Amino acid sequence: MNWKYPLSDIDLGKEEEQEVLKVLRSGWLSTGPVTERFENAFSGYLGGGHAIAVSSGTAALHLALTCLGLGEGDEVILPSLTFIATANAVLYAGAKPVFADIVGNEDLNISSEEIEKRITEKTKAVIVMHYGGYPCEMKAILRIARRRGLYVIEDAAHAPGAEYEGRKCGLVGDIGCFSFFSNKNLVTGEGGMVVTRNRTWAEGLRRLRSHGMEALSWDKYRGRLSSYDIKGIGYNYRTTEIQSALGLAQLKKLDRNNRKRRRLVEIYREELEEDSNISIPFSKFKGNPSYHLFPILLAPRINRDRMMRGLKDFGIQTSVHYPPVHLFSLYRRRFGFRKGMFPKTEEVARREVTLPLHPRMSQEDVKRIVKKVRMVIHACTP
Ligand SMILES: Cc1ncc(COP(=O)(O)O)c(C=O)c1O
């Protein structure tokens, strides 16, 4: 499908070409000095801590849970309104996912009150996911977590550059996980980053990233180490120098592109705010999000499938973020989740549509999309 208005697009240019070319000419492709530079630049951008580059956001989540020692018999509280990777990572670790409902139609993030209701003596951690790059109510969540002795992992896949009360998302909780998949605000094709302020966890994460080894091939190549010991199991979740080169170039553009996203969202809001067929989540949000997604909620009388098909006919790509994880067959079968268990999540999942948003769009594009949205919605209203 050749979309006139794709849901997301990537901003790649000469900077990325040059960085990647340097890597190709260097003769070293696996995790090495460029990755080290990317990690340092990333933690510098976040304002401190340690950053460990990995092969994907999913790998980042798996490593975070594993590094904290979570496994069989442990429960992890997380939203159901998220990408499947957030929950699957809990299964990889051998722990049990326990879902908590969202705040509501205005704030699509996990609710601190619902988290508190789900805590048992087996609960060890909470994973929050900053939906669309809008930070969760971290103060309340951290207060509960500290009182009950729980770890807080941030799934910050949508939130590079987003700030919560002046702090960058990813370093607000105990461990933060980023994805650099091709539809994200910072893109390396595939890739991710785990961040933490805790040095011991950072060392653990580095080992887990590469088979539990104390050092990388790069260290051996540099003559830093000739042998090594394995004290625990690890994985191959390493990234490549090519991806890190892309990451370095993309990081330089992140703030500028997030500002572009913000301007586009402002125009979407101005244009759609009066429409009684639509409500716009996070419109009262005060703070500094990363504007990863632009979600709208359709009035219940509007047929969403027809609406999305109508927009497709005009070349406008839309999506649903997200089909709730608790209603996937695997999760129903394995854990007995049923419809009706998380009513706010399910309502949003029925009514939500995500409209195109990316830094290569113009303000005129937004206005043209809005015109078509209005036209199509009118045709879908009984
Ligand atoms: C909320 C969320 N969590 C986790 C992931 C997993 O990231 P990746 O695709 O890099 O494994 C994604 C992205 O795809 C995501 O959107």
Ligand as a Chemical Component Dictionary entry (heavy atoms), coordinates in Angstrom:
data_LIG
# 
_chem_comp.id                   LIG 
_chem_comp.type                 NON-POLYMER 
_chem_comp.pdbx_formal_charge   0 
_chem_comp.three_letter_code    LIG 
# 
loop_
_chem_comp_atom.comp_id 
_chem_comp_atom.atom_id 
_chem_comp_atom.alt_atom_id 
_chem_comp_atom.type_symbol 
_chem_comp_atom.charge 
_chem_comp_atom.model_Cartn_x 
_chem_comp_atom.model_Cartn_y 
_chem_comp_atom.model_Cartn_z 
_chem_comp_atom.pdbx_ordinal 
LIG C1 C1 C 0 5.078  0.241  24.288 1  
LIG C2 C2 C 0 6.110  -0.629 23.631 2  
LIG N1 N1 N 0 6.838  -1.470 24.373 3  
LIG C3 C3 C 0 7.782  -2.260 23.846 4  
LIG C4 C4 C 0 8.031  -2.242 22.496 5  
LIG C5 C5 C 0 9.025  -3.204 21.956 6  
LIG O1 O1 O 0 10.056 -2.633 21.277 7  
LIG P1 P1 P 0 10.826 -3.397 20.093 8  
LIG O2 O2 O 0 9.906  -3.446 18.920 9  
LIG O3 O3 O 0 12.017 -2.549 19.858 10 
LIG O4 O4 O 0 11.179 -4.742 20.606 11 
LIG C6 C6 C 0 7.313  -1.356 21.681 12 
LIG C7 C7 C 0 7.585  -1.203 20.245 13 
LIG O5 O5 O 0 7.459  -1.768 19.330 14 
LIG C8 C8 C 0 6.305  -0.536 22.255 15 
LIG O6 O6 O 0 5.572  0.277  21.516 16 
# 
loop_
_chem_comp_bond.comp_id 
_chem_comp_bond.atom_id_1 
_chem_comp_bond.atom_id_2 
_chem_comp_bond.value_order 
_chem_comp_bond.pdbx_ordinal 
LIG C1 C2 SING 1  
LIG C2 N1 SING 2  
LIG C2 C8 DOUB 3  
LIG N1 C3 DOUB 4  
LIG C3 C4 SING 5  
LIG C4 C5 SING 6  
LIG C4 C6 DOUB 7  
LIG C5 O1 SING 8  
LIG O1 P1 SING 9  
LIG P1 O2 DOUB 10 
LIG P1 O3 SING 11 
LIG P1 O4 SING 12 
LIG C6 C7 SING 13 
LIG C6 C8 SING 14 
LIG C7 O5 DOUB 15 
LIG C8 O6 SING 16 
# 
